[in-house]
């Protein structure tokens, strides 16, 4: 893949029309928190038929899994295709190109919308889809993939940072057939308003085992459960349109049907394996978001360089301005090629390794941040004003260097991948 297809460009045009109508006029309200991102996302899903498409895809997947389980229970032979069908996976499987265009266009205008949507579906719903039993998938997925309900994905804690598993203090203890959950999560996207929360917690078996090595289990909680408190949104440097907050668990009783897979010995490994798979997808998604930031900064700066005049000529005639534009173009080409490569590999069924996804995230986030800061510089005093929007792009771009794991931890993952070869 070396360029966007005609279909991709048609989708891009339609998405831009939606953004011009529904997002740009409301940027101030979204950035201040006066307007919630979720109604805007639901309207996007409705206008583009994404809610219907994902709803139908999930309904078909669940029907196949139901038929498979019933056939197995009755002792009937399965067709070869059913034997290979594991169920689960991303609700947008097969629609990666569409999502890349959608994410890129939205990120260049209001990246918080992408963060809110991506965590709800790409992390929350996908984790339930890949690790949940059929009953759990039927219980939560239909409302999540259509954005009727919002999900959060809770792993980060106040003292853990990039040491997500080793430093995890949130724990569950068995209580008969149930579990009792205690602890705290922080920096949780959608946390303040989520209807459904996927929570990672250590299993405390009371045997004095080393805390770092304890098994990690994954549970699903619903808003309003006794002992479960959702904190107010944090005030942040950027991504203002994406609510982020803390979650508190005080003796929350969890029945076994809330443990994903309903077993502590999940065939897909424990919660660490689940999270690593999500980290890979999330970091590839960061490259898509970074491309959106770079494209928008590139567009704004080229236009500004053509129209802004100093000393009787357009500033685009000055070599230092040309240097900034040229570096932006190099960054755009490099990150776009990374995105194209990821899309091609996805179509071929070859997902990137965690190390490769970390390398994409590391480079793309740094490139987007540098481009956005240079955009502010190119605009001069105007760039520092909210009216020209590049300052918002700079604030949002910086989050990509921390989002989905700080860039420092990406270096570690890339190096480990290389040294393990």
PLY file of the C-alpha trace (Angstrom):
ply
format ascii 1.0
element vertex 421
property float x
property float y
property float z
element edge 420
property int vertex1
property int vertex2
end_header
0.00 0.00 0.00
1.53 3.30 -1.10
-1.50 5.57 -1.18
-5.04 5.83 0.09
-7.68 4.12 -2.08
-10.55 5.94 -3.77
-12.87 4.52 -1.13
-10.60 5.81 1.63
-10.65 9.28 0.08
-14.44 9.22 -0.27
-14.72 8.33 3.41
-12.24 11.07 4.26
-14.36 13.66 2.46
-17.49 12.55 4.28
-15.71 12.55 7.66
-14.35 16.06 7.03
-17.86 17.28 6.21
-19.11 15.81 9.49
-16.22 17.40 11.40
-16.86 20.81 9.84
-20.53 20.58 10.80
-20.47 18.87 14.20
-16.98 19.21 15.70
-15.27 22.48 14.69
-18.20 24.70 15.80
-18.12 22.97 19.20
-14.37 22.85 19.80
-14.42 25.41 22.60
-17.26 23.62 24.38
-15.54 20.24 23.98
-12.19 21.62 25.15
-13.71 23.24 28.22
-15.68 20.14 29.19
-18.96 21.98 28.74
-19.89 19.46 26.01
-19.49 15.72 26.52
-17.68 13.81 23.76
-20.04 10.84 23.80
-23.08 12.38 22.05
-20.76 13.58 19.26
-19.29 10.08 18.84
-22.77 8.52 18.83
-23.90 10.98 16.17
-20.84 10.10 14.09
-21.63 6.40 14.44
-25.25 7.01 13.49
-24.56 9.17 10.43
-21.96 6.78 9.02
-23.87 3.63 9.94
-20.99 2.46 12.12
-23.36 1.54 14.93
-25.45 -0.63 12.60
-22.36 -2.18 10.96
-20.62 -3.08 14.23
-23.90 -4.20 15.79
-24.55 -6.59 12.93
-20.96 -7.88 12.94
-21.10 -8.64 16.65
-24.57 -10.21 16.37
-23.30 -12.57 13.64
-20.19 -13.42 15.64
-22.24 -14.20 18.74
-24.75 -16.27 16.74
-21.89 -18.37 15.30
-20.42 -18.91 18.73
-23.82 -19.82 20.12
-24.40 -22.35 17.33
-20.91 -23.80 17.88
-21.44 -24.22 21.61
-24.84 -25.82 21.09
-23.41 -28.23 18.52
-20.59 -29.18 20.90
-23.05 -29.71 23.73
-25.18 -31.97 21.51
-22.14 -33.93 20.34
-22.64 -32.89 16.73
-19.67 -32.52 14.34
-18.54 -29.01 13.51
-17.89 -27.70 10.01
-14.19 -27.09 9.32
-14.69 -23.31 9.36
-16.32 -23.45 12.79
-13.40 -25.50 14.12
-11.03 -22.72 13.11
-13.29 -19.93 14.32
-12.15 -18.88 17.77
-14.58 -16.02 18.09
-13.66 -12.77 19.75
-11.18 -10.20 18.47
-11.70 -6.60 17.48
-15.23 -5.46 16.58
-13.61 -3.52 13.68
-11.72 -6.48 12.23
-11.60 -6.03 8.46
-12.35 -2.30 8.72
-8.85 -1.11 9.64
-8.49 1.25 6.68
-11.79 2.94 7.46
-10.78 3.34 11.09
-7.35 4.73 10.14
-9.00 7.46 8.06
-11.57 8.18 10.76
-8.98 8.32 13.54
-6.61 10.48 11.52
-9.22 13.07 10.54
-10.69 13.34 14.04
-7.26 13.48 15.71
-6.28 16.49 13.64
-9.22 18.47 15.01
-10.23 16.98 18.37
-8.04 14.09 19.46
-9.96 13.68 22.71
-12.88 12.24 20.74
-10.57 9.55 19.38
-9.19 8.76 22.82
-12.66 8.41 24.33
-13.89 6.23 21.47
-10.69 4.20 21.11
-10.46 3.22 24.76
-14.15 2.32 24.96
-14.14 0.05 21.91
-10.50 -0.68 21.11
-9.57 -1.61 24.69
-12.76 -2.17 26.68
-14.97 -3.98 24.17
-12.06 -5.78 22.50
-10.84 -7.21 25.82
-14.31 -8.56 26.57
-14.55 -9.90 23.02
-11.21 -11.71 23.15
-11.32 -13.03 26.72
-14.96 -13.25 27.70
-17.26 -16.26 27.64
-20.15 -16.24 25.20
-22.49 -15.18 28.01
-20.19 -12.28 28.90
-19.90 -11.20 25.29
-23.68 -11.27 24.90
-24.06 -9.33 28.13
-21.78 -6.39 27.36
-20.67 -6.22 23.73
-23.85 -5.15 21.86
-24.14 -1.88 23.79
-20.39 -1.18 23.80
-19.60 -1.62 20.09
-22.45 0.74 19.18
-21.38 3.31 21.84
-24.78 3.08 23.53
-22.64 2.47 26.60
-19.11 3.69 27.32
-16.28 1.49 28.58
-13.10 2.24 30.51
-9.99 0.05 30.71
-8.34 0.25 34.12
-4.78 -0.88 34.68
-2.72 2.21 35.71
-2.31 2.99 39.42
-0.90 6.00 41.32
2.37 4.29 42.28
2.87 1.93 39.35
3.38 4.16 36.30
5.10 2.19 33.55
5.63 -0.71 35.98
1.98 -1.60 35.47
2.08 -5.17 36.74
4.97 -5.18 39.18
3.70 -2.09 40.98
0.02 -3.09 40.92
-1.58 -2.89 44.38
-5.25 -3.31 43.48
-6.16 -6.84 44.57
-8.93 -9.37 44.85
-9.43 -12.06 47.48
-11.62 -15.10 47.12
-14.73 -15.14 49.29
-16.49 -18.43 48.65
-17.51 -18.39 44.98
-17.10 -14.60 44.83
-14.19 -12.16 44.88
-13.71 -9.00 46.94
-11.97 -6.14 45.11
-9.99 -3.35 46.79
-7.68 -0.68 45.43
-7.43 2.36 43.20
-6.77 3.15 39.54
-5.75 6.49 38.05
-5.40 8.27 34.68
-8.32 6.20 33.43
-9.78 7.44 30.13
-13.60 7.57 30.36
-13.24 6.72 34.05
-15.54 9.46 35.40
-18.51 8.50 33.20
-17.97 4.90 32.06
-20.93 2.54 32.20
-18.67 -0.54 32.05
-15.12 -0.87 33.38
-12.57 -3.60 32.64
-10.36 -3.83 35.75
-7.03 -5.62 36.23
-6.24 -6.80 39.76
-3.75 -9.05 41.54
-5.04 -12.25 43.17
-4.17 -12.34 46.87
-4.32 -15.97 47.97
-3.07 -15.19 51.47
-0.04 -17.45 51.03
2.58 -14.73 51.41
3.61 -14.98 47.76
5.74 -12.15 46.34
3.35 -9.37 45.32
5.10 -8.70 42.00
4.58 -12.30 40.89
0.94 -12.77 41.84
-1.55 -13.75 39.17
-3.38 -10.89 37.43
-7.11 -11.37 36.85
-9.45 -9.31 34.67
-12.96 -8.35 35.79
-15.85 -6.36 34.37
-17.67 -3.87 36.63
-20.82 -1.87 35.98
-21.44 1.71 37.03
-23.17 2.05 40.40
-21.95 -1.17 42.01
-21.70 -0.97 45.78
-18.20 0.08 46.87
-17.24 1.28 43.38
-16.62 5.05 43.10
-15.79 7.00 39.94
-13.84 10.19 40.62
-14.37 13.56 38.93
-12.49 14.39 35.69
-8.92 15.58 36.10
-7.78 18.95 34.79
-5.13 18.26 32.17
-2.61 19.98 29.91
-4.30 18.60 26.80
-6.90 16.12 25.57
-9.52 18.17 27.40
-12.38 16.61 25.45
-11.48 13.14 26.77
-12.55 12.72 30.42
-9.83 11.14 32.59
-10.14 10.25 36.25
-9.64 7.93 39.21
-11.51 4.79 40.21
-11.83 3.55 43.81
-12.75 0.02 44.94
-13.80 -0.53 48.53
-14.76 -4.15 49.19
-16.56 -4.48 45.85
-18.16 -7.92 45.67
-17.68 -9.57 42.30
-19.48 -12.73 41.30
-17.64 -15.23 39.12
-19.58 -14.17 36.03
-17.63 -10.89 36.15
-14.26 -12.65 35.86
-13.46 -12.65 32.14
-13.46 -16.24 30.94
-15.01 -17.23 34.30
-11.80 -19.05 35.19
-8.51 -18.12 36.82
-6.71 -20.40 34.34
-7.67 -18.61 31.13
-6.51 -20.30 27.92
-5.22 -16.91 26.74
-2.96 -16.57 29.79
-3.50 -14.32 32.78
-4.25 -10.60 32.72
-0.67 -9.76 31.74
-1.08 -11.51 28.40
-4.42 -9.79 27.82
-2.93 -6.36 28.52
0.13 -6.93 26.30
-2.14 -7.68 23.36
-4.03 -4.47 24.06
-0.77 -2.52 24.37
0.20 -3.57 20.84
-3.08 -2.40 19.32
-3.08 0.80 21.36
0.45 1.74 20.28
-0.32 1.18 16.60
-3.36 3.41 17.16
-1.06 6.14 18.45
0.64 6.22 15.04
-2.77 6.75 13.41
-3.48 9.61 15.82
-0.03 11.12 15.29
-0.58 11.13 11.53
-3.79 13.12 12.04
-1.96 15.72 14.13
0.87 15.99 11.58
-1.52 16.29 8.62
-3.51 19.08 10.26
-0.41 21.02 11.34
1.03 20.56 7.87
-2.16 21.89 6.25
-2.48 24.86 8.59
1.18 25.83 8.25
1.30 25.62 4.46
-1.81 27.77 4.25
-0.43 30.26 6.78
2.94 30.44 5.00
1.16 31.31 1.75
-1.04 34.03 3.23
0.88 35.62 6.11
3.01 38.54 4.89
6.01 40.20 6.53
8.38 42.75 4.98
6.15 42.81 1.91
6.23 39.10 1.08
4.70 35.79 2.10
6.60 34.17 4.97
6.78 30.99 2.89
9.54 32.69 0.91
11.85 32.73 3.94
14.26 29.79 4.11
13.82 29.13 7.84
10.07 28.81 7.31
10.72 26.55 4.33
12.94 24.37 6.53
10.11 23.92 9.02
7.69 22.99 6.24
10.17 20.55 4.71
10.73 18.78 8.05
6.97 18.53 8.53
6.69 16.90 5.11
9.39 14.37 5.98
7.58 13.51 9.23
4.28 13.20 7.36
5.72 10.80 4.80
7.49 8.66 7.42
4.50 8.30 9.75
2.11 7.74 6.85
4.35 4.93 5.57
4.27 3.36 9.04
0.48 3.50 8.97
0.35 2.02 5.46
2.68 -0.81 6.53
0.52 -1.59 9.57
-2.64 -1.67 7.40
-1.03 -3.95 4.81
0.26 -6.34 7.44
-3.13 -6.39 9.12
-4.80 -7.34 5.86
-2.28 -10.16 5.47
-3.04 -11.39 8.98
0.43 -10.43 10.27
0.06 -8.26 13.33
3.11 -6.32 14.55
4.99 -7.53 17.59
4.90 -5.51 20.80
8.43 -4.29 20.02
7.41 -3.16 16.53
4.29 -1.42 17.83
6.42 0.29 20.48
8.83 1.50 17.79
5.92 2.94 15.80
4.55 4.67 18.88
7.97 6.03 19.88
8.76 7.59 16.51
5.26 8.77 15.57
4.53 10.45 18.89
7.86 12.29 18.90
7.37 13.35 15.28
3.85 14.64 15.96
4.97 16.59 19.03
7.90 18.17 17.18
5.70 19.09 14.20
3.02 20.61 16.44
5.52 22.67 18.44
7.13 23.90 15.22
3.65 24.83 13.99
3.19 27.05 17.04
6.60 28.62 16.33
5.79 29.17 12.66
2.57 30.98 13.59
4.49 33.15 16.06
2.31 35.12 18.47
-0.79 33.87 16.69
0.29 30.30 17.36
0.17 30.93 21.09
-3.47 32.05 20.85
-6.31 29.54 21.04
-8.01 31.12 18.02
-5.51 29.58 15.61
-5.81 26.06 17.10
-2.18 25.03 16.69
-1.65 25.48 20.43
-4.36 22.89 21.05
-2.69 20.52 18.60
0.61 20.97 20.45
-1.00 20.24 23.83
-2.76 17.18 22.47
0.30 15.89 20.58
2.42 15.94 23.75
0.03 13.46 25.37
0.99 10.87 22.75
4.49 10.68 24.24
2.95 9.57 27.56
-0.27 7.92 26.39
-0.20 4.09 25.97
3.01 3.91 27.99
5.64 6.63 28.24
8.18 6.82 25.43
10.92 5.82 27.85
9.27 2.41 28.34
8.86 2.09 24.56
12.65 2.22 24.26
12.88 -0.71 26.67
10.33 -2.78 24.73
12.04 -2.09 21.39
15.46 -3.04 22.80
14.13 -6.22 24.47
12.57 -7.26 21.17
15.86 -6.79 19.35
17.97 -8.56 21.99
15.58 -11.53 22.10
16.14 -12.30 18.40
0 1
1 2
2 3
3 4
4 5
5 6
6 7
7 8
8 9
9 10
10 11
11 12
12 13
13 14
14 15
15 16
16 17
17 18
18 19
19 20
20 21
21 22
22 23
23 24
24 25
25 26
26 27
27 28
28 29
29 30
30 31
31 32
32 33
33 34
34 35
35 36
36 37
37 38
38 39
39 40
40 41
41 42
42 43
43 44
44 45
45 46
46 47
47 48
48 49
49 50
50 51
51 52
52 53
53 54
54 55
55 56
56 57
57 58
58 59
59 60
60 61
61 62
62 63
63 64
64 65
65 66
66 67
67 68
68 69
69 70
70 71
71 72
72 73
73 74
74 75
75 76
76 77
77 78
78 79
79 80
80 81
81 82
82 83
83 84
84 85
85 86
86 87
87 88
88 89
89 90
90 91
91 92
92 93
93 94
94 95
95 96
96 97
97 98
98 99
99 100
100 101
101 102
102 103
103 104
104 105
105 106
106 107
107 108
108 109
109 110
110 111
111 112
112 113
113 114
114 115
115 116
116 117
117 118
118 119
119 120
120 121
121 122
122 123
123 124
124 125
125 126
126 127
127 128
128 129
129 130
130 131
131 132
132 133
133 134
134 135
135 136
136 137
137 138
138 139
139 140
140 141
141 142
142 143
143 144
144 145
145 146
146 147
147 148
148 149
149 150
150 151
151 152
152 153
153 154
154 155
155 156
156 157
157 158
158 159
159 160
160 161
161 162
162 163
163 164
164 165
165 166
166 167
167 168
168 169
169 170
170 171
171 172
172 173
173 174
174 175
175 176
176 177
177 178
178 179
179 180
180 181
181 182
182 183
183 184
184 185
185 186
186 187
187 188
188 189
189 190
190 191
191 192
192 193
193 194
194 195
195 196
196 197
197 198
198 199
199 200
200 201
201 202
202 203
203 204
204 205
205 206
206 207
207 208
208 209
209 210
210 211
211 212
212 213
213 214
214 215
215 216
216 217
217 218
218 219
219 220
220 221
221 222
222 223
223 224
224 225
225 226
226 227
227 228
228 229
229 230
230 231
231 232
232 233
233 234
234 235
235 236
236 237
237 238
238 239
239 240
240 241
241 242
242 243
243 244
244 245
245 246
246 247
247 248
248 249
249 250
250 251
251 252
252 253
253 254
254 255
255 256
256 257
257 258
258 259
259 260
260 261
261 262
262 263
263 264
264 265
265 266
266 267
267 268
268 269
269 270
270 271
271 272
272 273
273 274
274 275
275 276
276 277
277 278
278 279
279 280
280 281
281 282
282 283
283 284
284 285
285 286
286 287
287 288
288 289
289 290
290 291
291 292
292 293
293 294
294 295
295 296
296 297
297 298
298 299
299 300
300 301
301 302
302 303
303 304
304 305
305 306
306 307
307 308
308 309
309 310
310 311
311 312
312 313
313 314
314 315
315 316
316 317
317 318
318 319
319 320
320 321
321 322
322 323
323 324
324 325
325 326
326 327
327 328
328 329
329 330
330 331
331 332
332 333
333 334
334 335
335 336
336 337
337 338
338 339
339 340
340 341
341 342
342 343
343 344
344 345
345 346
346 347
347 348
348 349
349 350
350 351
351 352
352 353
353 354
354 355
355 356
356 357
357 358
358 359
359 360
360 361
361 362
362 363
363 364
364 365
365 366
366 367
367 368
368 369
369 370
370 371
371 372
372 373
373 374
374 375
375 376
376 377
377 378
378 379
379 380
380 381
381 382
382 383
383 384
384 385
385 386
386 387
387 388
388 389
389 390
390 391
391 392
392 393
393 394
394 395
395 396
396 397
397 398
398 399
399 400
400 401
401 402
402 403
403 404
404 405
405 406
406 407
407 408
408 409
409 410
410 411
411 412
412 413
413 414
414 415
415 416
416 417
417 418
418 419
419 420
